Amino acid sequence: MSFYQQTGVLFFGSRLRRISESFLADVNAVYKKHQIHFDAAWFPVFYMLSQKESLTIRDISEELEVSHSAASQLISKLQEKGLIKTNADKEDGRKKVVSFTPKGQKLLKQVEPVWTALQTAMEELLQQAEYTAHLMEAISQTETALREQSIFNRIEKHLA
């Protein structure tokens, strides 16, 4: 049994981070091997824009459950790379509407086969063992429980 497994829930966050970092490194290695200049961190915005032609930065921040500032920073990085563009909303000039540039559209076509392969690989992984089959459901339930009461509040309740 590994150190992480022995410590149980005390290392919950560390174990999730380790899994996440390994997952993202492997996905980025696939992009690199296939000479696709894409970073897994861009996936959420690219995926969202692949589903809708354009979105406001507010739409993106709300869907991703991140601050407007965090969404803006990611959008700025993608703009600097020439992959997306922003325009003022026609109805409300204060809002910025995000969409792909032709370069971004071209990159999207390159990454879509990787996403399909990733989907299949993840489905295989999640069917590999009895408990992994329920992992996505368990993650969703955990996210819901954390929205209802944060870890901070749960810890404070037991310290009182």
Salt bridges, closest charged atoms under 4 A:
GLU21 OE2 - ARG17 NE 3.96
GLU65 OE1 - ARG147 NH1 3.60
ASP92 OD1 - ARG94 NE 3.02
GLU112 OE1 - LYS109 NZ 3.89
